[in-house]
Amino acid sequence: QIQLVESGGGLVQAGGSLRLSCTGSGRAFSTYAMAWFRQAPGKEREFVAAISWSVGNIFYGGSVKGRFTISRDNAKNMVYLQMNSLKAEDTAVYYCAATRRLGGDRGVEALYDYWGQGTQVTISS
């Protein structure tokens, strides 16, 4: 089992940058594939980015590709989401998620068994 805690959210102007962090508890953190999802008010949860346990595979949602970068530091039990060129439509609660399931579409919520509580990101235009 793993527990996840996000941090780094806040209010940023459009065009700015923000880095989110996700801290995972437990010694087996490096065996989990990790992902970021987000949910805007009145909308369904949306896939943002995913990274495999070995950093060998990285995936991005279409709306953030080229602007966001996911990374991880297994020695620190951390996953990061660097967000650049932020837009008003990036405003959402951002969630960190973890899974040990193999295969499957990394952008599907149901693949992930563990979730953080979320951190609010607000972009002012």
N, C-alpha and C positions, 0 to 999 in steps of 0.2 A: 504494500500500500504506500501511497505517496500523498503528501499534502502540498498544495501550491499556494503561493501568496504573490500577488502582483503589486507592483509599485511603479511610480514614475509618471502617473497621469497628471493632467493639469489643464490649464487654459493657455493656449498659444495662438498667435495671430496666423492667419493664412500665409503660406509660404515659409513658415518657420519649421523647426525640427523639434523632435521629442524622442527620448529613448525610454522605452518601457523595460522593466525587469521582472522576472518571475523566479522566485526562489523555491526550490523543491526540497522537501525534507526526506530523510532516509538515505541509506548508503547505496541503494540500487538506482539512484537517479540516472546514471549513465546508461542504463538498460532501457530507458523509456524514450520513445519518439515523442517529440513535443510539438505543440502548435499554438498559434494565436487565432482567436476568433473575435468578432466584434458584433455588437448589437446596438443599433440606433433605435430611438424611440419609435414605436409603432411598426418596426420592421423585424424580420426574422434574423436569427443569428447568421452571420456571414463569415466564411472562411477567409483568413488573412494570409497566414503563412505556416509552413510546417518544416520541421527539420528532423532527420533521422538520428538515432542514438549515436551513430558514428560520424555524423555531419556529412556523410557521403551523398545524401539526397536532400534536396531543398526544393520546396514548392511554394508558389505564391498565387494568391487570388488575382484575377485579372485587373481589378480596380486599383491594386497597390503595386503591381509589378513595375520595377524600375524606380520606385520611390521608397519602398520599405526594404529593410534587410533583417533577416532573422539570423541569429547566431547563438551559440551555446558555449559554456565553459563547464565541462563536467567536473573539473577539480573543485569548482566553487558551487556546484549544484545550481547553476544559473542558466536561464535562457533570456535572450534580449530581443527587442524589436526596435530597431532604429528606424524612425519615421521622418522622412524629409519631404520637402515641398508639400506640406500639409494643406489640405483643402477643407472647406466647410463640411463637405460630405464625409469627411473622415471622423466627424464627431460621433462618438459612440462609447459604450462601455466595452473595454477590451478584456478578454478572458484568456488565460493561459490554460492549456489542456495537455494531458499526458496519456499515453497508451503503450501497452506492450504487445498489442495485437500486431500480427505480421500481415503484410499485404493489404489490399483494400484501398479505396480512394482516401488519401490523406486529408481531403477537404470535407469529409463527411463527419458531422458531429457525433454520430452514433459510434464511430470508431474509438472515441476517447472515453476512458473510464473515470478520469479524475479531472476536476476543474477547480480553478481558483475562484475567488469571490468577485473578481473584476476590479478594474480601475477606470475611472472616468477620464476621457479625453475630449476636450471641447476646443474647437477651432473657431475663432472669431474672424469674420470676413470684413 
